[in-house]
Amino acid sequence: MSTFSHFSSSKNRKRKSKRNAHQRARLESLEARQLMAADLVDDLAGLSDEFDDSGALTEWSRLNETENWNADQLNLWDIDQTQDGRMVMQPHTVVWYQDWRGPMTYKDVTGDFVFTTQVHITDRDDIGGSDGDDIPGDGQFSLGGVMIRTPRDIVDPTTDWQPGSMADDGTNDGENYVFLSMGYGNGGNNFSLEVKTTRNSDSQLELTPIGSNTAELQIARIGNSVIALVRLPGEDWQVHRRYTRDDMPETLQVGLVTYTNWEKASDFDPFTHNSSVLVPGGITDPTPGEAFDPDLTAGFEYARYARPQLPTELEGVDLVNVATTQQLLSFLGDNAHATPDPTPEDPADLTEALAAITNQTMSASQGSLIVPLPASLADGTTLAYSATVIGGEEYQLDQQYDFYAEASYHQDWGGHDEKWIHGNGSDWFFLLPTGQLFEWNETFEASVELAQLDSAVYDDPTLLFDVAPTAMASVSGNELTVTPVAGFLGDIQLDIAIHLGSVADPVVASKSIVVTVANSAPVVDPIADQSMSRLVDEIFVPLAATDADGDPIAWNVAVVESLAYQIDQQFQLPLTADYHDNRAGQNERWLQGAAGQWLYLLPDGSLHQWDGSFATSPLLAQFDPSFYNDPALLTEAEALPVALSIVGDQLVINPADDYFGTFEVMVTATDGMEPVITQFAVEVTNTELSLDPIADLQIESDSLFQMEISAVSPLPAEQLVYSAQLVGSEAEQIDQQYDLQVAADFHLNFAGQNEKWLQAADGSWFYFLPSGDFYRWTGDFGSSEHLASFDTSYYDNPNLLADPQSLPVSVMMTGSTLSIDPAGFIGTFELEVSVFDGVNTQSQIVSVEVTEPQAAAEPLPVLMVIANQDFYYQEYADTRASLEAAGISVVVAAATMDIATPHSGSGEGPDGGLVQPDLTLFDASAVDYSTIVFVGGWGSSQYQYAYEGTYDHSAYNGSTALHDTTNLLINDFVAQDKYVTAICHGVSVLAYARVDGASPIAGHTVSAWGQTAPSAGGVTVSTRSQIEANGATMVDSSSVGDPSTATDDVVVDGRIITAENYDSAALFGTTIANLISEATYIDLVDDVLANWPA
């Protein structure tokens, strides 16, 4: 039975939390039991036995008889015979643990009870070894005491008995009991107390060394609470342990137990043990080499049963977790069997006063809490109060054991990473990393757990030394003042005592309350991950947080170092040349820390700390295989070169100039009570500076060339510095490298290769061959170094190399704009373009070809459409004149090849203004022209595609074929994204055209002659009405530009160009000429000409 390993188990800790979940049910059961106890105040007195009558033995029950085990496991059992005035129990080899059941003498008790005895323990000298002391040390776990047990439904053990489930699952399917016993445990030659709680055969025990073989033991059940108490000779009663046992039924077996010789008894399986008398020769012995050593005689002075008299102020109080020792001893210990004081005839009614004293909550930043208490009773009786702070667990442990430490905690002395402290003078205690506190009892297995504390106590054991109370409490008048110690958070338990009159008067009632000291931790605004260029010195990250309590917030920041650095700092790994490769056959590499610890790396990069075998050695970290290949990455790991500081409310992050990568920053905000930690990543980028690719250039010799240069960089564009310079010709570069001298004599054919010679300033020789190949002489032709190949003109005149001419080209960089002025040079040269970011420079060589200027591209001809009868001559003539003045050819088209006759009086001149068309519309193709122009005059009505009426003048009604041809031609110009133009009444042709079902001028703004149009059916309409009926907006006459004239009334809206009348014709032609002469438009027209289907 390993106490140490048992109390270290997570299973035990888990069970504790499950019991806490039953507090509500426990309190409800407690109230029901209290009512029972009130009705049965004296009913248990008859069960008590002072053990002065041997005949009383028959009044006691025995488990082996109740459950028909047919095995009496007591060697001796009597009353007032072996020892005067005592019940004596002397067990054979037997034990109480898990499913092993020992002897029990008991009486059945229903409801709440208190059971008390005094036990006197001696050893047996009639068997095994004989010694002069009374310690039953020949058999481990030889003890006797008091027990409460859940009855089991066993009539025939061979069929009814089953081992317990070992689970706290709401069932009762195994052994369920609590006992407190005294005797010998398993370590040292001294007496101990053993307390044990067992649930479905899962036993939890604790041993406590004592210095006496006599003790008064008491066990009480109140509701679901089980309280175990002890009093040693000459001392006061102590509450030893408390348990919550909400699994136990109303009726329990309550009595006395003894057991001895665990090491032998445990050799037998539980059923054989329970159904047998374990004596030599009486049973098949599985371990005959191990002796039977029962070594216990227990004498019990009395067995006293009583109903607990629970004080009013404890009604509804959690007796296991909340009630104080003082409160429990007010009705247990000596008070459990005391004669109650007579009830006063007129007791003070404190109901309202007690109800007014309630639990409180305060803020940690509040400092002190003032709680008003009732000043008097309803009858005017003055109330006075006194208050006592009940310390926390650390405080209570320090009060009990008076802990202190030597200069060292002797950490890991026993191999469990434990820390050692002193208490009770010179006794040893130790803490585990889990926070468990044990009292040393010669071995780890025999050591007894005292408490489960927070792991922070292990980190700093001084938290157990000279522990101050959690708060100070005082009462002035009827005001209670509670002042927590600085930094305390949690619950403060207070006992409030009520006095009638003054505090000098007796306490008439008391009540426990809890003051909860709470704190609102800071709320930190989220911090996003950051990114910065290594070229940027520092970045600023805002720090912001709020605190609901209004506490000031302090900040702390730190870089989260790499895992390799943290491990190197922890173990202080030195650089070494010998890694003891494969010493243990796992292809491992070994490192030894400064304190002697051995670590090893495996080929996959995993790092382990050696613990005696590969199977048990824990994994410390998983690195990549490069750490195995070069362990210096671990032993020489360096701190991240990042400086952090806080300026005002901003975090300043400043990595070293040459650092790039990603690291984590930990930010802590604290209000002095609770720290709040947030963490974010910072990426320092190392994006390489690079120029965007520059294609080789082709420029013309007579113009300044400019282009924008761009680069990829994490820096803002304005921080980059661009430059450009000419790269000298190959001849210039060679001359600059060797400083060739101009010569009057080239020593032709000096060495018989028809070569010509040049000499450098340093005296070295070079030569040309007739092919233009140029060499540096090294002593013979075979080994001479070929430097370049030039054209033969350099052989003809080697001084072209000795005195090369610089290019007349000038190069300049303004910001990121590159300017090249060829200055008439024709040929090819190279340009070096560079960008500088303050640290790095990137360059690119660009080849530039300078060519002769190219002739300007000319637009295609303009197709001008007139009517064969009644076109407006001046609109035709002025428009054509402007076009031709701009160098643009004009092709005239009409419905037929007949000579076209203009309106009379339209500016036709004395020759009549007759015009011979160049072609009919039927022969025209949009792909051959830059644009189309529809000239005004009423005769242009013959081209209106969608006009549905019939004009009175037959010449104005075009044929269906003419309408279709005109409309298709307009559609082709629109599809080719070319300008479509018209003047005066010619705009009505565009109005009645249809492109994708709508007029091409629908939604456009146009200019046109707004007056009358040809009549139809005797009705005269206007050109404006025809235009607006087809969805266009027409400007007023003379409204464009100068309002006093129509000469500037030309409107350009997208690809639609329109003009008002003959006054606007000259500007109309000029506008068309300018737009169709733009280079981009010419390119568009040329592309259409090249790609339009034939």
ZIPEBEL-V180791 format. One record per residue. N is the residue number from 0. RES is the residue in one small letter. NEAR is the number of other C-alpha atoms within 10 Angstrom. Layout:
# ZIPEBEL-V180791
N_RES_NEAR ; N_RES_NEAR
This chain:
# ZIPEBEL-V180791
0_m_14 ; 1_s_14 ; 2_t_19 ; 3_f_18 ; 4_s_12 ; 5_h_18 ; 6_f_24 ; 7_s_16 ; 8_s_10 ; 9_s_9 ; 10_k_10 ; 11_n_13 ; 12_r_12 ; 13_k_10 ; 14_r_12 ; 15_k_12 ; 16_s_10 ; 17_k_11 ; 18_r_15 ; 19_n_12 ; 20_a_10 ; 21_h_14 ; 22_q_18 ; 23_r_12 ; 24_a_12 ; 25_r_23 ; 26_l_21 ; 27_e_13 ; 28_s_17 ; 29_l_23 ; 30_e_16 ; 31_a_13 ; 32_r_21 ; 33_q_21 ; 34_l_12 ; 35_m_15 ; 36_a_21 ; 37_a_13 ; 38_d_11 ; 39_l_15 ; 40_v_14 ; 41_d_13 ; 42_d_12 ; 43_l_17 ; 44_a_13 ; 45_g_10 ; 46_l_15 ; 47_s_16 ; 48_d_20 ; 49_e_17 ; 50_f_23 ; 51_d_16 ; 52_d_15 ; 53_s_15 ; 54_g_11 ; 55_a_15 ; 56_l_16 ; 57_t_8 ; 58_e_11 ; 59_w_14 ; 60_s_16 ; 61_r_17 ; 62_l_19 ; 63_n_19 ; 64_e_12 ; 65_t_14 ; 66_e_17 ; 67_n_15 ; 68_w_18 ; 69_n_14 ; 70_a_16 ; 71_d_20 ; 72_q_26 ; 73_l_18 ; 74_n_14 ; 75_l_13 ; 76_w_17 ; 77_d_18 ; 78_i_23 ; 79_d_20 ; 80_q_15 ; 81_t_14 ; 82_q_15 ; 83_d_15 ; 84_g_18 ; 85_r_26 ; 86_m_28 ; 87_v_25 ; 88_m_26 ; 89_q_26 ; 90_p_30 ; 91_h_26 ; 92_t_29 ; 93_v_31 ; 94_v_30 ; 95_w_24 ; 96_y_22 ; 97_q_21 ; 98_d_25 ; 99_w_20 ; 100_r_20 ; 101_g_23 ; 102_p_24 ; 103_m_28 ; 104_t_21 ; 105_y_22 ; 106_k_18 ; 107_d_16 ; 108_v_17 ; 109_t_14 ; 110_g_19 ; 111_d_27 ; 112_f_23 ; 113_v_25 ; 114_f_26 ; 115_t_28 ; 116_t_24 ; 117_q_21 ; 118_v_28 ; 119_h_22 ; 120_i_25 ; 121_t_23 ; 122_d_26 ; 123_r_20 ; 124_d_16 ; 125_d_9 ; 126_i_12 ; 127_g_13 ; 128_g_12 ; 129_s_14 ; 130_d_12 ; 131_g_7 ; 132_d_12 ; 133_d_22 ; 134_i_23 ; 135_p_31 ; 136_g_29 ; 137_d_25 ; 138_g_26 ; 139_q_23 ; 140_f_30 ; 141_s_35 ; 142_l_31 ; 143_g_31 ; 144_g_32 ; 145_v_29 ; 146_m_27 ; 147_i_29 ; 148_r_22 ; 149_t_21 ; 150_p_20 ; 151_r_17 ; 152_d_12 ; 153_i_15 ; 154_v_14 ; 155_d_11 ; 156_p_16 ; 157_t_12 ; 158_t_8 ; 159_d_11 ; 160_w_16 ; 161_q_14 ; 162_p_15 ; 163_g_18 ; 164_s_17 ; 165_m_17 ; 166_a_15 ; 167_d_16 ; 168_d_11 ; 169_g_10 ; 170_t_12 ; 171_n_20 ; 172_d_19 ; 173_g_23 ; 174_e_28 ; 175_n_24 ; 176_y_23 ; 177_v_25 ; 178_f_26 ; 179_l_28 ; 180_s_27 ; 181_m_32 ; 182_g_36 ; 183_y_34 ; 184_g_26 ; 185_n_26 ; 186_g_20 ; 187_g_14 ; 188_n_13 ; 189_n_19 ; 190_f_27 ; 191_s_26 ; 192_l_23 ; 193_e_23 ; 194_v_21 ; 195_k_19 ; 196_t_26 ; 197_t_23 ; 198_r_27 ; 199_n_23 ; 200_s_24 ; 201_d_19 ; 202_s_19 ; 203_q_17 ; 204_l_20 ; 205_e_22 ; 206_l_26 ; 207_t_18 ; 208_p_21 ; 209_i_16 ; 210_g_10 ; 211_s_17 ; 212_n_21 ; 213_t_21 ; 214_a_22 ; 215_e_23 ; 216_l_26 ; 217_q_32 ; 218_i_29 ; 219_a_25 ; 220_r_24 ; 221_i_25 ; 222_g_26 ; 223_n_27 ; 224_s_22 ; 225_v_24 ; 226_i_23 ; 227_a_26 ; 228_l_21 ; 229_v_24 ; 230_r_19 ; 231_l_17 ; 232_p_12 ; 233_g_6 ; 234_e_8 ; 235_d_11 ; 236_w_19 ; 237_q_19 ; 238_v_20 ; 239_h_18 ; 240_r_16 ; 241_r_17 ; 242_y_18 ; 243_t_24 ; 244_r_21 ; 245_d_18 ; 246_d_17 ; 247_m_19 ; 248_p_14 ; 249_e_13 ; 250_t_15 ; 251_l_21 ; 252_q_21 ; 253_v_27 ; 254_g_27 ; 255_l_28 ; 256_v_25 ; 257_t_31 ; 258_y_35 ; 259_t_32 ; 260_n_26 ; 261_w_23 ; 262_e_20 ; 263_k_23 ; 264_a_25 ; 265_s_16 ; 266_d_13 ; 267_f_19 ; 268_d_12 ; 269_p_17 ; 270_f_16 ; 271_t_14 ; 272_h_23 ; 273_n_25 ; 274_s_18 ; 275_s_17 ; 276_v_20 ; 277_l_25 ; 278_v_18 ; 279_p_12 ; 280_g_8 ; 281_g_9 ; 282_i_12 ; 283_t_12 ; 284_d_17 ; 285_p_11 ; 286_t_11 ; 287_p_11 ; 288_g_7 ; 289_e_11 ; 290_a_14 ; 291_f_23 ; 292_d_24 ; 293_p_32 ; 294_d_32 ; 295_l_32 ; 296_t_26 ; 297_a_30 ; 298_g_27 ; 299_f_25 ; 300_e_23 ; 301_y_19 ; 302_a_22 ; 303_r_21 ; 304_y_27 ; 305_a_24 ; 306_r_26 ; 307_p_24 ; 308_q_22 ; 309_l_18 ; 310_p_14 ; 311_t_14 ; 312_e_16 ; 313_l_16 ; 314_e_14 ; 315_g_15 ; 316_v_17 ; 317_d_19 ; 318_l_25 ; 319_v_17 ; 320_n_13 ; 321_v_15 ; 322_a_18 ; 323_t_19 ; 324_t_15 ; 325_q_13 ; 326_q_19 ; 327_l_21 ; 328_l_16 ; 329_s_15 ; 330_f_17 ; 331_l_27 ; 332_g_25 ; 333_d_14 ; 334_n_14 ; 335_a_25 ; 336_h_19 ; 337_a_12 ; 338_t_7 ; 339_p_9 ; 340_d_6 ; 341_p_6 ; 342_t_7 ; 343_p_7 ; 344_e_6 ; 345_d_6 ; 346_p_8 ; 347_a_13 ; 348_d_11 ; 349_l_18 ; 350_t_11 ; 351_e_11 ; 352_a_17 ; 353_l_19 ; 354_a_11 ; 355_a_12 ; 356_i_17 ; 357_t_13 ; 358_n_13 ; 359_q_14 ; 360_t_14 ; 361_m_18 ; 362_s_15 ; 363_a_25 ; 364_s_18 ; 365_q_13 ; 366_g_13 ; 367_s_17 ; 368_l_20 ; 369_i_14 ; 370_v_14 ; 371_p_15 ; 372_l_19 ; 373_p_18 ; 374_a_16 ; 375_s_16 ; 376_l_16 ; 377_a_12 ; 378_d_8 ; 379_g_8 ; 380_t_12 ; 381_t_15 ; 382_l_20 ; 383_a_24 ; 384_y_25 ; 385_s_20 ; 386_a_20 ; 387_t_16 ; 388_v_19 ; 389_i_22 ; 390_g_19 ; 391_g_17 ; 392_e_14 ; 393_e_20 ; 394_y_19 ; 395_q_16 ; 396_l_18 ; 397_d_20 ; 398_q_16 ; 399_q_11 ; 400_y_16 ; 401_d_17 ; 402_f_24 ; 403_y_20 ; 404_a_19 ; 405_e_9 ; 406_a_5 ; 407_s_9 ; 408_y_16 ; 409_h_15 ; 410_q_15 ; 411_d_12 ; 412_w_11 ; 413_g_12 ; 414_g_7 ; 415_h_12 ; 416_d_14 ; 417_e_21 ; 418_k_23 ; 419_w_26 ; 420_i_22 ; 421_h_19 ; 422_g_18 ; 423_n_13 ; 424_g_10 ; 425_s_11 ; 426_d_13 ; 427_w_18 ; 428_f_25 ; 429_f_24 ; 430_l_27 ; 431_l_22 ; 432_p_16 ; 433_t_16 ; 434_g_19 ; 435_q_20 ; 436_l_25 ; 437_f_23 ; 438_e_24 ; 439_w_21 ; 440_n_19 ; 441_e_12 ; 442_t_15 ; 443_f_17 ; 444_e_17 ; 445_a_22 ; 446_s_26 ; 447_v_25 ; 448_e_23 ; 449_l_16 ; 450_a_16 ; 451_q_17 ; 452_l_16 ; 453_d_14 ; 454_s_15 ; 455_a_12 ; 456_v_19 ; 457_y_22 ; 458_d_15 ; 459_d_10 ; 460_p_20 ; 461_t_14 ; 462_l_16 ; 463_l_23 ; 464_f_19 ; 465_d_14 ; 466_v_19 ; 467_a_17 ; 468_p_16 ; 469_t_22 ; 470_a_20 ; 471_m_17 ; 472_a_18 ; 473_s_16 ; 474_v_19 ; 475_s_11 ; 476_g_14 ; 477_n_17 ; 478_e_17 ; 479_l_18 ; 480_t_17 ; 481_v_22 ; 482_t_17 ; 483_p_25 ; 484_v_15 ; 485_a_13 ; 486_g_13 ; 487_f_15 ; 488_l_18 ; 489_g_16 ; 490_d_17 ; 491_i_24 ; 492_q_22 ; 493_l_22 ; 494_d_19 ; 495_i_21 ; 496_a_18 ; 497_i_23 ; 498_h_19 ; 499_l_19 ; 500_g_14 ; 501_s_15 ; 502_v_14 ; 503_a_11 ; 504_d_11 ; 505_p_12 ; 506_v_16 ; 507_v_12 ; 508_a_16 ; 509_s_21 ; 510_k_22 ; 511_s_24 ; 512_i_19 ; 513_v_18 ; 514_v_19 ; 515_t_18 ; 516_v_22 ; 517_a_17 ; 518_n_22 ; 519_s_17 ; 520_a_20 ; 521_p_27 ; 522_v_15 ; 523_v_18 ; 524_d_12 ; 525_p_12 ; 526_i_15 ; 527_a_11 ; 528_d_12 ; 529_q_15 ; 530_s_13 ; 531_m_19 ; 532_s_21 ; 533_r_22 ; 534_l_23 ; 535_v_14 ; 536_d_12 ; 537_e_18 ; 538_i_15 ; 539_f_15 ; 540_v_15 ; 541_p_13 ; 542_l_18 ; 543_a_16 ; 544_a_15 ; 545_t_17 ; 546_d_16 ; 547_a_10 ; 548_d_15 ; 549_g_11 ; 550_d_18 ; 551_p_12 ; 552_i_17 ; 553_a_13 ; 554_w_18 ; 555_n_15 ; 556_v_17 ; 557_a_15 ; 558_v_19 ; 559_v_16 ; 560_e_15 ; 561_s_15 ; 562_l_15 ; 563_a_20 ; 564_y_18 ; 565_q_16 ; 566_i_17 ; 567_d_19 ; 568_q_17 ; 569_q_11 ; 570_f_18 ; 571_q_18 ; 572_l_23 ; 573_p_15 ; 574_l_15 ; 575_t_12 ; 576_a_8 ; 577_d_9 ; 578_y_16 ; 579_h_13 ; 580_d_14 ; 581_n_13 ; 582_r_11 ; 583_a_12 ; 584_g_7 ; 585_q_12 ; 586_n_14 ; 587_e_21 ; 588_r_21 ; 589_w_24 ; 590_l_24 ; 591_q_19 ; 592_g_17 ; 593_a_12 ; 594_a_9 ; 595_g_11 ; 596_q_14 ; 597_w_16 ; 598_l_22 ; 599_y_26 ; 600_l_27 ; 601_l_20 ; 602_p_16 ; 603_d_15 ; 604_g_19 ; 605_s_18 ; 606_l_24 ; 607_h_20 ; 608_q_21 ; 609_w_18 ; 610_d_13 ; 611_g_8 ; 612_s_10 ; 613_f_13 ; 614_a_8 ; 615_t_11 ; 616_s_15 ; 617_p_14 ; 618_l_14 ; 619_l_14 ; 620_a_15 ; 621_q_16 ; 622_f_17 ; 623_d_12 ; 624_p_15 ; 625_s_13 ; 626_f_21 ; 627_y_22 ; 628_n_15 ; 629_d_10 ; 630_p_22 ; 631_a_16 ; 632_l_16 ; 633_l_22 ; 634_t_22 ; 635_e_16 ; 636_a_18 ; 637_e_15 ; 638_a_14 ; 639_l_15 ; 640_p_14 ; 641_v_16 ; 642_a_13 ; 643_l_16 ; 644_s_14 ; 645_i_16 ; 646_v_11 ; 647_g_9 ; 648_d_13 ; 649_q_14 ; 650_l_19 ; 651_v_17 ; 652_i_20 ; 653_n_17 ; 654_p_22 ; 655_a_15 ; 656_d_14 ; 657_d_9 ; 658_y_16 ; 659_f_18 ; 660_g_11 ; 661_t_12 ; 662_f_16 ; 663_e_17 ; 664_v_19 ; 665_m_14 ; 666_v_20 ; 667_t_19 ; 668_a_24 ; 669_t_21 ; 670_d_21 ; 671_g_16 ; 672_m_18 ; 673_e_15 ; 674_p_17 ; 675_v_15 ; 676_i_16 ; 677_t_15 ; 678_q_17 ; 679_f_15 ; 680_a_17 ; 681_v_16 ; 682_e_16 ; 683_v_19 ; 684_t_17 ; 685_n_16 ; 686_t_14 ; 687_e_11 ; 688_l_20 ; 689_s_18 ; 690_l_20 ; 691_d_11 ; 692_p_11 ; 693_i_14 ; 694_a_10 ; 695_d_12 ; 696_l_14 ; 697_q_13 ; 698_i_19 ; 699_e_19 ; 700_s_21 ; 701_d_17 ; 702_s_13 ; 703_l_13 ; 704_f_16 ; 705_q_14 ; 706_m_11 ; 707_e_12 ; 708_i_19 ; 709_s_17 ; 710_a_18 ; 711_v_15 ; 712_s_19 ; 713_p_17 ; 714_l_17 ; 715_p_9 ; 716_a_14 ; 717_e_9 ; 718_q_11 ; 719_l_19 ; 720_v_16 ; 721_y_23 ; 722_s_19 ; 723_a_20 ; 724_q_15 ; 725_l_18 ; 726_v_17 ; 727_g_17 ; 728_s_16 ; 729_e_15 ; 730_a_19 ; 731_e_19 ; 732_q_14 ; 733_i_17 ; 734_d_18 ; 735_q_14 ; 736_q_10 ; 737_y_16 ; 738_d_17 ; 739_l_22 ; 740_q_17 ; 741_v_16 ; 742_a_15 ; 743_a_9 ; 744_d_9 ; 745_f_19 ; 746_h_14 ; 747_l_15 ; 748_n_12 ; 749_f_11 ; 750_a_12 ; 751_g_7 ; 752_q_12 ; 753_n_13 ; 754_e_21 ; 755_k_22 ; 756_w_23 ; 757_l_23 ; 758_q_20 ; 759_a_16 ; 760_a_10 ; 761_d_10 ; 762_g_10 ; 763_s_13 ; 764_w_16 ; 765_f_22 ; 766_y_23 ; 767_f_27 ; 768_l_20 ; 769_p_16 ; 770_s_14 ; 771_g_19 ; 772_d_18 ; 773_f_25 ; 774_y_20 ; 775_r_21 ; 776_w_18 ; 777_t_13 ; 778_g_9 ; 779_d_9 ; 780_f_12 ; 781_g_8 ; 782_s_11 ; 783_s_15 ; 784_e_14 ; 785_h_13 ; 786_l_11 ; 787_a_14 ; 788_s_15 ; 789_f_15 ; 790_d_11 ; 791_t_15 ; 792_s_12 ; 793_y_21 ; 794_y_23 ; 795_d_14 ; 796_n_14 ; 797_p_23 ; 798_n_17 ; 799_l_16 ; 800_l_23 ; 801_a_23 ; 802_d_17 ; 803_p_18 ; 804_q_12 ; 805_s_11 ; 806_l_16 ; 807_p_10 ; 808_v_15 ; 809_s_13 ; 810_v_15 ; 811_m_15 ; 812_m_19 ; 813_t_12 ; 814_g_14 ; 815_s_18 ; 816_t_14 ; 817_l_18 ; 818_s_17 ; 819_i_19 ; 820_d_19 ; 821_p_24 ; 822_a_15 ; 823_g_16 ; 824_f_17 ; 825_i_17 ; 826_g_13 ; 827_t_13 ; 828_f_17 ; 829_e_17 ; 830_l_19 ; 831_e_14 ; 832_v_21 ; 833_s_19 ; 834_v_24 ; 835_f_18 ; 836_d_19 ; 837_g_11 ; 838_v_7 ; 839_n_11 ; 840_t_15 ; 841_q_15 ; 842_s_16 ; 843_q_16 ; 844_i_17 ; 845_v_18 ; 846_s_17 ; 847_v_18 ; 848_e_18 ; 849_v_19 ; 850_t_17 ; 851_e_13 ; 852_p_13 ; 853_q_9 ; 854_a_6 ; 855_a_8 ; 856_a_12 ; 857_e_15 ; 858_p_23 ; 859_l_20 ; 860_p_19 ; 861_v_24 ; 862_l_24 ; 863_m_23 ; 864_v_27 ; 865_i_30 ; 866_a_29 ; 867_n_25 ; 868_q_22 ; 869_d_21 ; 870_f_27 ; 871_y_31 ; 872_y_27 ; 873_q_24 ; 874_e_27 ; 875_y_29 ; 876_a_18 ; 877_d_20 ; 878_t_28 ; 879_r_25 ; 880_a_17 ; 881_s_20 ; 882_l_23 ; 883_e_17 ; 884_a_13 ; 885_a_15 ; 886_g_14 ; 887_i_19 ; 888_s_16 ; 889_v_20 ; 890_v_16 ; 891_v_20 ; 892_a_26 ; 893_a_26 ; 894_a_26 ; 895_t_17 ; 896_m_14 ; 897_d_14 ; 898_i_14 ; 899_a_20 ; 900_t_21 ; 901_p_26 ; 902_h_18 ; 903_s_14 ; 904_g_11 ; 905_s_18 ; 906_g_17 ; 907_e_18 ; 908_g_12 ; 909_p_6 ; 910_d_6 ; 911_g_15 ; 912_g_19 ; 913_l_15 ; 914_v_17 ; 915_q_16 ; 916_p_22 ; 917_d_17 ; 918_l_18 ; 919_t_16 ; 920_l_21 ; 921_f_16 ; 922_d_10 ; 923_a_19 ; 924_s_14 ; 925_a_23 ; 926_v_23 ; 927_d_15 ; 928_y_21 ; 929_s_28 ; 930_t_26 ; 931_i_24 ; 932_v_27 ; 933_f_28 ; 934_v_31 ; 935_g_32 ; 936_g_27 ; 937_w_26 ; 938_g_27 ; 939_s_29 ; 940_s_26 ; 941_q_24 ; 942_y_31 ; 943_q_26 ; 944_y_24 ; 945_a_17 ; 946_y_18 ; 947_e_8 ; 948_g_9 ; 949_t_13 ; 950_y_21 ; 951_d_15 ; 952_h_13 ; 953_s_10 ; 954_a_16 ; 955_y_21 ; 956_n_20 ; 957_g_19 ; 958_s_13 ; 959_t_13 ; 960_a_11 ; 961_l_21 ; 962_h_21 ; 963_d_17 ; 964_t_19 ; 965_t_23 ; 966_n_21 ; 967_l_18 ; 968_l_18 ; 969_i_25 ; 970_n_19 ; 971_d_15 ; 972_f_20 ; 973_v_18 ; 974_a_12 ; 975_q_18 ; 976_d_15 ; 977_k_23 ; 978_y_22 ; 979_v_23 ; 980_t_23 ; 981_a_27 ; 982_i_31 ; 983_c_27 ; 984_h_33 ; 985_g_33 ; 986_v_31 ; 987_s_30 ; 988_v_28 ; 989_l_29 ; 990_a_25 ; 991_y_25 ; 992_a_25 ; 993_r_20 ; 994_v_17 ; 995_d_7 ; 996_g_7 ; 997_a_14 ; 998_s_20 ; 999_p_23 ; 1000_i_28 ; 1001_a_18 ; 1002_g_14 ; 1003_h_17 ; 1004_t_18 ; 1005_v_27 ; 1006_s_29 ; 1007_a_28 ; 1008_w_25 ; 1009_g_20 ; 1010_q_13 ; 1011_t_14 ; 1012_a_21 ; 1013_p_19 ; 1014_s_15 ; 1015_a_13 ; 1016_g_10 ; 1017_g_9 ; 1018_v_10 ; 1019_t_12 ; 1020_v_14 ; 1021_s_15 ; 1022_t_23 ; 1023_r_23 ; 1024_s_15 ; 1025_q_20 ; 1026_i_26 ; 1027_e_17 ; 1028_a_13 ; 1029_n_21 ; 1030_g_17 ; 1031_a_19 ; 1032_t_17 ; 1033_m_20 ; 1034_v_18 ; 1035_d_16 ; 1036_s_18 ; 1037_s_19 ; 1038_s_15 ; 1039_v_18 ; 1040_g_12 ; 1041_d_11 ; 1042_p_13 ; 1043_s_11 ; 1044_t_14 ; 1045_a_20 ; 1046_t_21 ; 1047_d_21 ; 1048_d_27 ; 1049_v_26 ; 1050_v_21 ; 1051_v_19 ; 1052_d_13 ; 1053_g_11 ; 1054_r_17 ; 1055_i_19 ; 1056_i_23 ; 1057_t_29 ; 1058_a_32 ; 1059_e_33 ; 1060_n_29 ; 1061_y_26 ; 1062_d_19 ; 1063_s_25 ; 1064_a_30 ; 1065_a_24 ; 1066_l_20 ; 1067_f_31 ; 1068_g_25 ; 1069_t_19 ; 1070_t_19 ; 1071_i_25 ; 1072_a_23 ; 1073_n_11 ; 1074_l_17 ; 1075_i_23 ; 1076_s_20 ; 1077_e_14 ; 1078_a_14 ; 1079_t_11 ; 1080_y_17 ; 1081_i_18 ; 1082_d_15 ; 1083_l_17 ; 1084_v_23 ; 1085_d_19 ; 1086_d_13 ; 1087_v_18 ; 1088_l_17 ; 1089_a_11 ; 1090_n_10 ; 1091_w_11 ; 1092_p_7 ; 1093_a_7
